[in-house]
């Protein structure tokens, strides 16, 4: 479990380890916006999972949600075929929820 703080996000290693642990347990979900973005950006679930497992967290892109009670974490990396993606997730209620997926080569957020 990640420590909760409305001011500072957990350490990079804690977030990465927790995301991988939850993925190993198949505790993964895509939110409605993420599903739409995945279709628009032609990003697959396998690519997202690959980025979450093999990419790295980008703390400067982390943000608190609108009510300040949770953090959104940004991961970036390259897919097997070299495509650069950013994946933004919540880690809440014992699961990873994908918020959005962004093709960094297209530069559309």
ABEGO torsion letter per residue (X at the ends): XBBBBAABBBBAAAAAAAAAAAAAAGBBBBBAAAAAAAAAAGBBAAAAAAAAAABBBBAAABBBBAAGABBBBBBBEBBAAGBBBBBBBBBBGGBBBBABBBBAAAGBX
